[in-house]
Amino acid sequence: SSSGAKFPVKWCPPEVFNYSRFSSKSDVWSFGVLMWEVFTEGRMPFEKNTNYEVVTMVTRGHRLHQPKLASKYVYEVMLRCWQEKPEGRPSFEDLLRTIDELVECEETLGR
């Protein structure tokens, strides 16, 4: 908008771009991006892309790459958060359970 309002495009799922639909499932998508930020030690998601490019990429199925610090199991959680259809994403309750299990798993901890 011309008012200069900030909108977190790089943290938004396709349904927000296409239909302006926000829900707990769009929050799950954003949480997946937050996880990505943590495992990249604070890098900006889609740092080399404009907001317009990000909208195009995400709506065409592009997802952020696996961070070096994230195990394949952690990255699988991120990918579940980034399912195209909101109903395909986990609930926060499911995420909590999954993350608790990952923390307990020695393989995830690199041991």
JOHUUR-V305036 format. One line per field, one symbol per residue. phi: phi as a letter, one per 20 degrees, with the letter a starting at -180 (. if undefined). psi: psi as a letter, one per 20 degrees, with the letter a starting at -180 (. if undefined). burial: 1 if it has 24 or more other ideal C-beta (glycine too) atoms within 12 Angstrom, else 0. A space follows every 10 residues. Layout:
phi->???
psi->???
burial->???
This chain:
phi->.ffnfecfgf ddegfffecl edbfffffgf ffffggfffd lnffflfedf gfffgffffe nfcffffgee fffffffgff fdfgegfeef effffgfffg ffffefffen e
psi->qiijqppmgi jqrhhgghjk oqrhhhhggh hhhgggggij ljqpqlhjqr gghgggggij jpqqrpqhip rhgghhgghh hkqgphiiqr rhgggggghg hhhiohhhik .
burial->0000000011 1111111000 0000111111 1111111011 0000110000 0001001100 0011000001 0011111111 1110010011 0000100110 0100000000 0
